[in-house]
């Protein structure tokens, strides 16, 4: 009787691991897809916003709080936290 419980437990563990693996792979696939879509949308928006002859480079200014360089007109990550 005890061995039957052991077998059932093993089967349950294997099943849970398998389900967890499938679930994780699904999530990573979905998030990868979302990231690609986001990157594509960002690139499209950037291309649409950029006028011909406009320099691509942005001015960087040091953050007054932490000193790391950020794009001018944007807030530093240290301020958001
Ligand atoms: Zn900062």
PDB file of the backbone (N, CA, C, O) and the ligand in Angstrom, with CONECT records:
HET     ZN  A 101       1
ATOM      1  N   UNK A   1       0.832  -1.210   0.000  1.00  0.00           N
ATOM      2  CA  UNK A   1       0.000   0.000   0.000  1.00  0.00           C
ATOM      3  C   UNK A   1       0.866   1.258   0.000  1.00  0.00           C
ATOM      4  O   UNK A   1       0.575   2.242  -0.681  1.00  0.00           O
ATOM      5  N   UNK A   2       1.942   1.192   0.789  1.00  0.00           N
ATOM      6  CA  UNK A   2       2.816   2.361   0.866  1.00  0.00           C
ATOM      7  C   UNK A   2       3.493   2.615  -0.477  1.00  0.00           C
ATOM      8  O   UNK A   2       3.695   3.762  -0.876  1.00  0.00           O
ATOM      9  N   UNK A   3       3.844   1.515  -1.179  1.00  0.00           N
ATOM     10  CA  UNK A   3       4.509   1.688  -2.469  1.00  0.00           C
ATOM     11  C   UNK A   3       3.567   2.315  -3.484  1.00  0.00           C
ATOM     12  O   UNK A   3       3.998   3.070  -4.355  1.00  0.00           O
ATOM     13  N   UNK A   4       2.281   2.002  -3.371  1.00  0.00           N
ATOM     14  CA  UNK A   4       1.298   2.600  -4.282  1.00  0.00           C
ATOM     15  C   UNK A   4       1.243   4.116  -4.061  1.00  0.00           C
ATOM     16  O   UNK A   4       1.176   4.893  -5.013  1.00  0.00           O
ATOM     17  N   UNK A   5       1.274   4.521  -2.781  1.00  0.00           N
ATOM     18  CA  UNK A   5       1.283   5.952  -2.454  1.00  0.00           C
ATOM     19  C   UNK A   5       2.535   6.605  -3.036  1.00  0.00           C
ATOM     20  O   UNK A   5       2.482   7.701  -3.594  1.00  0.00           O
ATOM     21  N   UNK A   6       3.661   5.904  -2.893  1.00  0.00           N
ATOM     22  CA  UNK A   6       4.925   6.427  -3.428  1.00  0.00           C
ATOM     23  C   UNK A   6       4.840   6.635  -4.937  1.00  0.00           C
ATOM     24  O   UNK A   6       5.264   7.660  -5.471  1.00  0.00           O
ATOM     25  N   UNK A   7       4.281   5.635  -5.601  1.00  0.00           N
ATOM     26  CA  UNK A   7       4.176   5.712  -7.067  1.00  0.00           C
ATOM     27  C   UNK A   7       3.259   6.873  -7.465  1.00  0.00           C
ATOM     28  O   UNK A   7       3.570   7.649  -8.370  1.00  0.00           O
ATOM     29  N   UNK A   8       2.126   6.973  -6.770  1.00  0.00           N
ATOM     30  CA  UNK A   8       1.190   8.048  -7.074  1.00  0.00           C
ATOM     31  C   UNK A   8       1.843   9.408  -6.827  1.00  0.00           C
ATOM     32  O   UNK A   8       1.657  10.352  -7.594  1.00  0.00           O
ATOM     33  N   UNK A   9       2.609   9.486  -5.741  1.00  0.00           N
ATOM     34  CA  UNK A   9       3.287  10.746  -5.414  1.00  0.00           C
ATOM     35  C   UNK A   9       4.293  11.114  -6.508  1.00  0.00           C
ATOM     36  O   UNK A   9       4.379  12.263  -6.941  1.00  0.00           O
ATOM     37  N   UNK A  10       5.053  10.094  -6.942  1.00  0.00           N
ATOM     38  CA  UNK A  10       6.051  10.324  -7.989  1.00  0.00           C
ATOM     39  C   UNK A  10       5.374  10.790  -9.274  1.00  0.00           C
ATOM     40  O   UNK A  10       5.829  11.725  -9.932  1.00  0.00           O
ATOM     41  N   UNK A  11       4.276  10.115  -9.616  1.00  0.00           N
ATOM     42  CA  UNK A  11       3.547  10.489 -10.832  1.00  0.00           C
ATOM     43  C   UNK A  11       3.039  11.931 -10.709  1.00  0.00           C
ATOM     44  O   UNK A  11       3.109  12.713 -11.658  1.00  0.00           O
ATOM     45  N   UNK A  12       2.531  12.261  -9.526  1.00  0.00           N
ATOM     46  CA  UNK A  12       2.008  13.619  -9.308  1.00  0.00           C
ATOM     47  C   UNK A  12       3.119  14.647  -9.446  1.00  0.00           C
ATOM     48  O   UNK A  12       2.931  15.698 -10.058  1.00  0.00           O
ATOM     49  N   UNK A  13       4.297  14.333  -8.865  1.00  0.00           N
ATOM     50  CA  UNK A  13       5.419  15.274  -8.944  1.00  0.00           C
ATOM     51  C   UNK A  13       5.861  15.449 -10.389  1.00  0.00           C
ATOM     52  O   UNK A  13       6.087  16.570 -10.845  1.00  0.00           O
ATOM     53  N   UNK A  14       5.983  14.342 -11.106  1.00  0.00           N
ATOM     54  CA  UNK A  14       6.401  14.412 -12.512  1.00  0.00           C
ATOM     55  C   UNK A  14       5.389  15.225 -13.309  1.00  0.00           C
ATOM     56  O   UNK A  14       5.758  16.043 -14.151  1.00  0.00           O
ATOM     57  N   UNK A  15       4.116  14.991 -13.035  1.00  0.00           N
ATOM     58  CA  UNK A  15       3.061  15.712 -13.752  1.00  0.00           C
ATOM     59  C   UNK A  15       3.139  17.222 -13.479  1.00  0.00           C
ATOM     60  O   UNK A  15       3.021  18.045 -14.386  1.00  0.00           O
ATOM     61  N   UNK A  16       3.343  17.554 -12.191  1.00  0.00           N
ATOM     62  CA  UNK A  16       3.429  18.979 -11.825  1.00  0.00           C
ATOM     63  C   UNK A  16       4.632  19.644 -12.487  1.00  0.00           C
ATOM     64  O   UNK A  16       4.541  20.770 -12.976  1.00  0.00           O
ATOM     65  N   UNK A  17       5.767  18.930 -12.495  1.00  0.00           N
ATOM     66  CA  UNK A  17       6.968  19.482 -13.123  1.00  0.00           C
ATOM     67  C   UNK A  17       6.711  19.704 -14.610  1.00  0.00           C
ATOM     68  O   UNK A  17       7.084  20.733 -15.174  1.00  0.00           O
ATOM     69  N   UNK A  18       6.060  18.711 -15.237  1.00  0.00           N
ATOM     70  CA  UNK A  18       5.779  18.809 -16.673  1.00  0.00           C
ATOM     71  C   UNK A  18       4.844  19.991 -16.963  1.00  0.00           C
ATOM     72  O   UNK A  18       5.074  20.767 -17.890  1.00  0.00           O
ATOM     73  N   UNK A  19       3.791  20.109 -16.155  1.00  0.00           N
ATOM     74  CA  UNK A  19       2.838  21.214 -16.339  1.00  0.00           C
ATOM     75  C   UNK A  19       3.546  22.553 -16.121  1.00  0.00           C
ATOM     76  O   UNK A  19       3.345  23.502 -16.878  1.00  0.00           O
ATOM     77  N   UNK A  20       4.384  22.615 -15.065  1.00  0.00           N
ATOM     78  CA  UNK A  20       5.110  23.841 -14.771  1.00  0.00           C
ATOM     79  C   UNK A  20       6.042  24.224 -15.900  1.00  0.00           C
ATOM     80  O   UNK A  20       6.156  25.399 -16.248  1.00  0.00           O
ATOM     81  N   UNK A  21       6.712  23.231 -16.474  1.00  0.00           N
ATOM     82  CA  UNK A  21       7.634  23.482 -17.575  1.00  0.00           C
ATOM     83  C   UNK A  21       6.888  24.024 -18.781  1.00  0.00           C
ATOM     84  O   UNK A  21       7.315  24.990 -19.413  1.00  0.00           O
ATOM     85  N   UNK A  22       5.741  23.373 -19.095  1.00  0.00           N
ATOM     86  CA  UNK A  22       4.938  23.801 -20.232  1.00  0.00           C
ATOM     87  C   UNK A  22       4.458  25.238 -20.036  1.00  0.00           C
ATOM     88  O   UNK A  22       4.493  26.057 -20.954  1.00  0.00           O
ATOM     89  N   UNK A  23       4.010  25.517 -18.814  1.00  0.00           N
ATOM     90  CA  UNK A  23       3.477  26.832 -18.474  1.00  0.00           C
ATOM     91  C   UNK A  23       4.556  27.899 -18.619  1.00  0.00           C
ATOM     92  O   UNK A  23       4.330  28.966 -19.190  1.00  0.00           O
ATOM     93  N   UNK A  24       5.739  27.580 -18.083  1.00  0.00           N
ATOM     94  CA  UNK A  24       6.851  28.540 -18.151  1.00  0.00           C
ATOM     95  C   UNK A  24       7.237  28.829 -19.594  1.00  0.00           C
ATOM     96  O   UNK A  24       7.477  29.977 -19.968  1.00  0.00           O
ATOM     97  N   UNK A  25       7.296  27.766 -20.405  1.00  0.00           N
ATOM     98  CA  UNK A  25       7.688  27.939 -21.801  1.00  0.00           C
ATOM     99  C   UNK A  25       6.656  28.802 -22.528  1.00  0.00           C
ATOM    100  O   UNK A  25       7.008  29.650 -23.348  1.00  0.00           O
ATOM    101  N   UNK A  26       5.379  28.574 -22.217  1.00  0.00           N
ATOM    102  CA  UNK A  26       4.300  29.348 -22.817  1.00  0.00           C
ATOM    103  C   UNK A  26       4.440  30.822 -22.459  1.00  0.00           C
ATOM    104  O   UNK A  26       4.316  31.697 -23.315  1.00  0.00           O
ATOM    105  N   UNK A  27       4.702  31.084 -21.173  1.00  0.00           N
ATOM    106  CA  UNK A  27       4.834  32.469 -20.705  1.00  0.00           C
ATOM    107  C   UNK A  27       6.015  33.151 -21.391  1.00  0.00           C
ATOM    108  O   UNK A  27       5.912  34.298 -21.826  1.00  0.00           O
ATOM    109  N   UNK A  28       7.147  32.430 -21.484  1.00  0.00           N
ATOM    110  CA  UNK A  28       8.324  33.050 -22.103  1.00  0.00           C
ATOM    111  C   UNK A  28       8.081  33.295 -23.583  1.00  0.00           C
ATOM    112  O   UNK A  28       8.564  34.281 -24.139  1.00  0.00           O
ATOM    113  N   UNK A  29       7.328  32.395 -24.227  1.00  0.00           N
ATOM    114  CA  UNK A  29       7.010  32.602 -25.639  1.00  0.00           C
ATOM    115  C   UNK A  29       6.127  33.828 -25.813  1.00  0.00           C
ATOM    116  O   UNK A  29       6.344  34.643 -26.710  1.00  0.00           O
ATOM    117  N   UNK A  30       5.130  33.948 -24.944  1.00  0.00           N
ATOM    118  CA  UNK A  30       4.206  35.076 -25.035  1.00  0.00           C
ATOM    119  C   UNK A  30       4.942  36.384 -24.761  1.00  0.00           C
ATOM    120  O   UNK A  30       4.759  37.369 -25.477  1.00  0.00           O
ATOM    121  N   UNK A  31       5.783  36.389 -23.713  1.00  0.00           N
ATOM    122  CA  UNK A  31       6.475  37.632 -23.371  1.00  0.00           C
ATOM    123  C   UNK A  31       7.459  38.010 -24.471  1.00  0.00           C
ATOM    124  O   UNK A  31       7.666  39.194 -24.740  1.00  0.00           O
ATOM    125  N   UNK A  32       8.070  37.004 -25.112  1.00  0.00           N
ATOM    126  CA  UNK A  32       8.979  37.276 -26.213  1.00  0.00           C
ATOM    127  C   UNK A  32       8.215  37.936 -27.360  1.00  0.00           C
ATOM    128  O   UNK A  32       8.680  38.898 -27.971  1.00  0.00           O
ATOM    129  N   UNK A  33       7.046  37.395 -27.629  1.00  0.00           N
ATOM    130  CA  UNK A  33       6.203  37.929 -28.699  1.00  0.00           C
ATOM    131  C   UNK A  33       5.812  39.377 -28.389  1.00  0.00           C
ATOM    132  O   UNK A  33       5.863  40.242 -29.264  1.00  0.00           O
ATOM    133  N   UNK A  34       5.423  39.629 -27.140  1.00  0.00           N
ATOM    134  CA  UNK A  34       5.006  40.978 -26.732  1.00  0.00           C
ATOM    135  C   UNK A  34       6.182  41.944 -26.867  1.00  0.00           C
ATOM    136  O   UNK A  34       6.022  43.068 -27.342  1.00  0.00           O
ATOM    137  N   UNK A  35       7.377  41.489 -26.442  1.00  0.00           N
ATOM    138  CA  UNK A  35       8.561  42.341 -26.534  1.00  0.00           C
ATOM    139  C   UNK A  35       8.861  42.686 -27.982  1.00  0.00           C
ATOM    140  O   UNK A  35       9.213  43.824 -28.293  1.00  0.00           O
ATOM    141  N   UNK A  36       8.722  41.703 -28.872  1.00  0.00           N
ATOM    142  CA  UNK A  36       8.984  41.951 -30.285  1.00  0.00           C
ATOM    143  C   UNK A  36       7.993  42.959 -30.844  1.00  0.00           C
ATOM    144  O   UNK A  36       8.360  43.860 -31.599  1.00  0.00           O
ATOM    145  N   UNK A  37       6.738  42.797 -30.464  1.00  0.00           N
ATOM    146  CA  UNK A  37       5.700  43.722 -30.925  1.00  0.00           C
ATOM    147  C   UNK A  37       6.002  45.139 -30.434  1.00  0.00           C
ATOM    148  O   UNK A  37       5.879  46.107 -31.185  1.00  0.00           O
ATOM    149  N   UNK A  38       6.394  45.245 -29.172  1.00  0.00           N
ATOM    150  CA  UNK A  38       6.716  46.546 -28.580  1.00  0.00           C
ATOM    151  C   UNK A  38       7.894  47.189 -29.305  1.00  0.00           C
ATOM    152  O   UNK A  38       7.862  48.380 -29.617  1.00  0.00           O
ATOM    153  N   UNK A  39       8.937  46.396 -29.572  1.00  0.00           N
ATOM    154  CA  UNK A  39      10.129  46.911 -30.238  1.00  0.00           C
ATOM    155  C   UNK A  39       9.772  47.384 -31.633  1.00  0.00           C
ATOM    156  O   UNK A  39      10.260  48.417 -32.090  1.00  0.00           O
ATOM    157  N   UNK A  40       8.911  46.621 -32.315  1.00  0.00           N
ATOM    158  CA  UNK A  40       8.515  46.986 -33.667  1.00  0.00           C
ATOM    159  C   UNK A  40       7.726  48.299 -33.640  1.00  0.00           C
ATOM    160  O   UNK A  40       7.943  49.176 -34.476  1.00  0.00           O
ATOM    161  N   UNK A  41       6.810  48.427 -32.674  1.00  0.00           N
ATOM    162  CA  UNK A  41       5.996  49.639 -32.554  1.00  0.00           C
ATOM    163  C   UNK A  41       6.880  50.834 -32.231  1.00  0.00           C
ATOM    164  O   UNK A  41       6.676  51.927 -32.759  1.00  0.00           O
ATOM    165  N   UNK A  42       7.873  50.620 -31.353  1.00  0.00           N
ATOM    166  CA  UNK A  42       8.774  51.705 -30.967  1.00  0.00           C
ATOM    167  C   UNK A  42       9.600  52.155 -32.164  1.00  0.00           C
ATOM    168  O   UNK A  42       9.794  53.351 -32.385  1.00  0.00           O
ATOM    169  N   UNK A  43      10.086  51.177 -32.939  1.00  0.00           N
ATOM    170  CA  UNK A  43      10.871  51.515 -34.129  1.00  0.00           C
ATOM    171  C   UNK A  43      10.027  52.285 -35.135  1.00  0.00           C
ATOM    172  O   UNK A  43      10.494  53.256 -35.730  1.00  0.00           O
ATOM    173  N   UNK A  44       8.777  51.848 -35.325  1.00  0.00           N
ATOM    174  CA  UNK A  44       7.879  52.502 -36.273  1.00  0.00           C
ATOM    175  C   UNK A  44       7.598  53.934 -35.826  1.00  0.00           C
ATOM    176  O   UNK A  44       7.593  54.855 -36.642  1.00  0.00           O
ATOM    177  N   UNK A  45       7.363  54.114 -34.525  1.00  0.00           N
ATOM    178  CA  UNK A  45       7.074  55.443 -33.988  1.00  0.00           C
ATOM    179  C   UNK A  45       8.300  56.343 -34.144  1.00  0.00           C
ATOM    180  O   UNK A  45       8.181  57.522 -34.480  1.00  0.00           O
ATOM    181  N   UNK A  46       9.473  55.771 -33.896  1.00  0.00           N
ATOM    182  CA  UNK A  46      10.710  56.539 -33.996  1.00  0.00           C
ATOM    183  C   UNK A  46      10.942  56.983 -35.436  1.00  0.00           C
ATOM    184  O   UNK A  46      11.317  58.127 -35.690  1.00  0.00           O
ATOM    185  N   UNK A  47      10.716  56.065 -36.376  1.00  0.00           N
ATOM    186  CA  UNK A  47      10.894  56.376 -37.788  1.00  0.00           C
ATOM    187  C   UNK A  47       9.903  57.439 -38.229  1.00  0.00           C
ATOM    188  O   UNK A  47      10.248  58.333 -39.002  1.00  0.00           O
ATOM    189  N   UNK A  48       8.665  57.345 -37.739  1.00  0.00           N
ATOM    190  CA  UNK A  48       7.634  58.304 -38.129  1.00  0.00           C
ATOM    191  C   UNK A  48       7.926  59.681 -37.546  1.00  0.00           C
ATOM    192  O   UNK A  48       7.669  60.699 -38.188  1.00  0.00           O
ATOM    193  N   UNK A  49       8.466  59.712 -36.321  1.00  0.00           N
ATOM    194  CA  UNK A  49       8.702  60.982 -35.640  1.00  0.00           C
ATOM    195  C   UNK A  49       9.935  61.696 -36.182  1.00  0.00           C
ATOM    196  O   UNK A  49      10.021  62.923 -36.147  1.00  0.00           O
ATOM    197  N   UNK A  50      10.895  60.908 -36.687  1.00  0.00           N
ATOM    198  CA  UNK A  50      12.153  61.504 -37.108  1.00  0.00           C
ATOM    199  C   UNK A  50      12.003  62.184 -38.460  1.00  0.00           C
ATOM    200  O   UNK A  50      11.611  61.553 -39.442  1.00  0.00           O
ATOM    201  N   UNK A  51      12.312  63.455 -38.504  1.00  0.00           N
ATOM    202  CA  UNK A  51      12.279  64.166 -39.775  1.00  0.00           C
ATOM    203  C   UNK A  51      13.630  63.986 -40.457  1.00  0.00           C
ATOM    204  O   UNK A  51      14.645  63.795 -39.788  1.00  0.00           O
ATOM    205  N   UNK A  52      13.643  64.048 -41.776  1.00  0.00           N
ATOM    206  CA  UNK A  52      14.927  63.881 -42.467  1.00  0.00           C
ATOM    207  C   UNK A  52      15.902  64.976 -42.048  1.00  0.00           C
ATOM    208  O   UNK A  52      15.536  66.150 -41.989  1.00  0.00           O
ATOM    209  N   UNK A  53      17.107  64.601 -41.768  1.00  0.00           N
ATOM    210  CA  UNK A  53      18.119  65.570 -41.385  1.00  0.00           C
ATOM    211  C   UNK A  53      18.189  65.825 -39.898  1.00  0.00           C
ATOM    212  O   UNK A  53      19.114  66.491 -39.433  1.00  0.00           O
ATOM    213  N   UNK A  54      17.233  65.309 -39.136  1.00  0.00           N
ATOM    214  CA  UNK A  54      17.261  65.492 -37.695  1.00  0.00           C
ATOM    215  C   UNK A  54      18.302  64.550 -37.087  1.00  0.00           C
ATOM    216  O   UNK A  54      18.282  63.347 -37.351  1.00  0.00           O
ATOM    217  N   UNK A  55      19.194  65.086 -36.288  1.00  0.00           N
ATOM    218  CA  UNK A  55      20.191  64.198 -35.687  1.00  0.00           C
ATOM    219  C   UNK A  55      19.550  63.189 -34.736  1.00  0.00           C
ATOM    220  O   UNK A  55      18.602  63.499 -34.014  1.00  0.00           O
ATOM    221  N   UNK A  56      20.088  61.993 -34.757  1.00  0.00           N
ATOM    222  CA  UNK A  56      19.522  60.929 -33.936  1.00  0.00           C
ATOM    223  C   UNK A  56      19.983  61.062 -32.491  1.00  0.00           C
ATOM    224  O   UNK A  56      19.276  60.672 -31.562  1.00  0.00           O
ATOM    225  N   UNK A  57      21.202  61.628 -32.313  1.00  0.00           N
ATOM    226  CA  UNK A  57      21.783  61.669 -30.974  1.00  0.00           C
ATOM    227  C   UNK A  57      20.980  62.575 -30.050  1.00  0.00           C
ATOM    228  O   UNK A  57      20.418  63.578 -30.489  1.00  0.00           O
ATOM    229  N   UNK A  58      20.929  62.222 -28.777  1.00  0.00           N
ATOM    230  CA  UNK A  58      20.244  63.034 -27.769  1.00  0.00           C
ATOM    231  C   UNK A  58      21.270  63.633 -26.831  1.00  0.00           C
ATOM    232  O   UNK A  58      22.323  63.048 -26.577  1.00  0.00           O
ATOM    233  N   UNK A  59      20.943  64.820 -26.317  1.00  0.00           N
ATOM    234  CA  UNK A  59      21.825  65.422 -25.329  1.00  0.00           C
ATOM    235  C   UNK A  59      21.682  64.681 -24.004  1.00  0.00           C
ATOM    236  O   UNK A  59      20.580  64.367 -23.555  1.00  0.00           O
ATOM    237  N   UNK A  60      22.824  64.414 -23.401  1.00  0.00           N
ATOM    238  CA  UNK A  60      22.805  63.745 -22.108  1.00  0.00           C
ATOM    239  C   UNK A  60      23.219  64.737 -21.032  1.00  0.00           C
ATOM    240  O   UNK A  60      24.174  65.496 -21.200  1.00  0.00           O
ATOM    241  N   UNK A  61      22.496  64.718 -19.939  1.00  0.00           N
ATOM    242  CA  UNK A  61      22.840  65.602 -18.827  1.00  0.00           C
ATOM    243  C   UNK A  61      23.005  64.747 -17.570  1.00  0.00           C
ATOM    244  O   UNK A  61      22.296  63.757 -17.387  1.00  0.00           O
ATOM    245  N   UNK A  62      23.949  65.138 -16.703  1.00  0.00           N
ATOM    246  CA  UNK A  62      24.113  64.354 -15.475  1.00  0.00           C
ATOM    247  C   UNK A  62      22.942  64.602 -14.519  1.00  0.00           C
ATOM    248  O   UNK A  62      22.478  65.732 -14.365  1.00  0.00           O
ATOM    249  N   UNK A  63      22.486  63.550 -13.898  1.00  0.00           N
ATOM    250  CA  UNK A  63      21.404  63.668 -12.918  1.00  0.00           C
ATOM    251  C   UNK A  63      21.916  64.432 -11.700  1.00  0.00           C
ATOM    252  O   UNK A  63      22.987  64.111 -11.183  1.00  0.00           O
ATOM    253  N   UNK A  64      21.165  65.448 -11.224  1.00  0.00           N
ATOM    254  CA  UNK A  64      21.633  66.208 -10.060  1.00  0.00           C
ATOM    255  C   UNK A  64      21.682  65.370  -8.785  1.00  0.00           C
ATOM    256  O   UNK A  64      22.390  65.722  -7.842  1.00  0.00           O
ATOM    257  N   UNK A  65      20.961  64.299  -8.750  1.00  0.00           N
ATOM    258  CA  UNK A  65      20.926  63.493  -7.527  1.00  0.00           C
ATOM    259  C   UNK A  65      21.985  62.398  -7.502  1.00  0.00           C
ATOM    260  O   UNK A  65      22.740  62.260  -6.540  1.00  0.00           O
ATOM    261  N   UNK A  66      22.021  61.607  -8.605  1.00  0.00           N
ATOM    262  CA  UNK A  66      22.933  60.459  -8.562  1.00  0.00           C
ATOM    263  C   UNK A  66      24.089  60.592  -9.531  1.00  0.00           C
ATOM    264  O   UNK A  66      25.040  59.814  -9.465  1.00  0.00           O
ATOM    265  N   UNK A  67      24.025  61.588 -10.454  1.00  0.00           N
ATOM    266  CA  UNK A  67      25.151  61.834 -11.326  1.00  0.00           C
ATOM    267  C   UNK A  67      25.207  60.971 -12.572  1.00  0.00           C
ATOM    268  O   UNK A  67      26.099  61.153 -13.401  1.00  0.00           O
ATOM    269  N   UNK A  68      24.274  60.031 -12.728  1.00  0.00           N
ATOM    270  CA  UNK A  68      24.310  59.214 -13.940  1.00  0.00           C
ATOM    271  C   UNK A  68      23.720  60.001 -15.100  1.00  0.00           C
ATOM    272  O   UNK A  68      22.819  60.816 -14.900  1.00  0.00           O
ATOM    273  N   UNK A  69      24.216  59.766 -16.310  1.00  0.00           N
ATOM    274  CA  UNK A  69      23.804  60.554 -17.461  1.00  0.00           C
ATOM    275  C   UNK A  69      22.455  60.081 -17.990  1.00  0.00           C
ATOM    276  O   UNK A  69      22.239  58.895 -18.237  1.00  0.00           O
ATOM    277  N   UNK A  70      21.557  61.049 -18.156  1.00  0.00           N
ATOM    278  CA  UNK A  70      20.222  60.750 -18.663  1.00  0.00           C
ATOM    279  C   UNK A  70      19.921  61.681 -19.824  1.00  0.00           C
ATOM    280  O   UNK A  70      20.548  62.732 -19.955  1.00  0.00           O
ATOM    281  N   UNK A  71      18.970  61.306 -20.668  1.00  0.00           N
ATOM    282  CA  UNK A  71      18.583  62.153 -21.782  1.00  0.00           C
ATOM    283  C   UNK A  71      17.957  63.432 -21.249  1.00  0.00           C
ATOM    284  O   UNK A  71      17.165  63.398 -20.307  1.00  0.00           O
ATOM    285  N   UNK A  72      18.318  64.567 -21.857  1.00  0.00           N
ATOM    286  CA  UNK A  72      17.812  65.854 -21.392  1.00  0.00           C
ATOM    287  C   UNK A  72      16.290  65.883 -21.490  1.00  0.00           C
ATOM    288  O   UNK A  72      15.719  65.465 -22.498  1.00  0.00           O
ATOM    289  N   UNK A  73      15.638  66.376 -20.441  1.00  0.00           N
ATOM    290  CA  UNK A  73      14.188  66.471 -20.427  1.00  0.00           C
ATOM    291  C   UNK A  73      13.491  65.252 -19.887  1.00  0.00           C
ATOM    292  O   UNK A  73      12.269  65.240 -19.744  1.00  0.00           O
ATOM    293  N   UNK A  74      14.262  64.219 -19.584  1.00  0.00           N
ATOM    294  CA  UNK A  74      13.655  63.025 -18.996  1.00  0.00           C
ATOM    295  C   UNK A  74      14.037  62.937 -17.525  1.00  0.00           C
ATOM    296  O   UNK A  74      14.990  63.566 -17.066  1.00  0.00           O
ATOM    297  N   UNK A  75      13.251  62.125 -16.793  1.00  0.00           N
ATOM    298  CA  UNK A  75      13.532  61.952 -15.380  1.00  0.00           C
ATOM    299  C   UNK A  75      14.440  60.761 -15.174  1.00  0.00           C
ATOM    300  O   UNK A  75      14.342  59.751 -15.872  1.00  0.00           O
ATOM    301  N   UNK A  76      15.320  60.894 -14.209  1.00  0.00           N
ATOM    302  CA  UNK A  76      16.253  59.810 -13.903  1.00  0.00           C
ATOM    303  C   UNK A  76      15.522  58.685 -13.182  1.00  0.00           C
ATOM    304  O   UNK A  76      14.495  58.907 -12.541  1.00  0.00           O
ATOM    305  N   UNK A  77      16.062  57.481 -13.295  1.00  0.00           N
ATOM    306  CA  UNK A  77      15.458  56.317 -12.644  1.00  0.00           C
ATOM    307  C   UNK A  77      15.469  56.480 -11.122  1.00  0.00           C
ATOM    308  O   UNK A  77      14.610  55.934 -10.430  1.00  0.00           O
ATOM    309  N   UNK A  78      16.448  57.234 -10.602  1.00  0.00           N
ATOM    310  CA  UNK A  78      16.540  57.376  -9.143  1.00  0.00           C
ATOM    311  C   UNK A  78      15.409  58.230  -8.599  1.00  0.00           C
ATOM    312  O   UNK A  78      15.047  58.109  -7.428  1.00  0.00           O
ATOM    313  N   UNK A  79      14.840  59.103  -9.445  1.00  0.00           N
ATOM    314  CA  UNK A  79      13.741  59.950  -9.006  1.00  0.00           C
ATOM    315  C   UNK A  79      12.422  59.216  -9.015  1.00  0.00           C
ATOM    316  O   UNK A  79      11.519  59.533  -8.242  1.00  0.00           O
ATOM    317  N   UNK A  80      12.308  58.218  -9.905  1.00  0.00           N
ATOM    318  CA  UNK A  80      11.070  57.473 -10.004  1.00  0.00           C
ATOM    319  C   UNK A  80      10.895  56.551  -8.820  1.00  0.00           C
ATOM    320  O   UNK A  80       9.779  56.270  -8.384  1.00  0.00           O
ATOM    321  N   UNK A  81      12.019  56.088  -8.310  1.00  0.00           N
ATOM    322  CA  UNK A  81      11.950  55.096  -7.240  1.00  0.00           C
ATOM    323  C   UNK A  81      11.407  55.721  -5.950  1.00  0.00           C
ATOM    324  O   UNK A  81      11.278  55.033  -4.938  1.00  0.00           O
TER     325      UNK A  81
HETATM  326 ZN    ZN A 101      19.565  60.016 -10.751  1.00  0.00          ZN
END
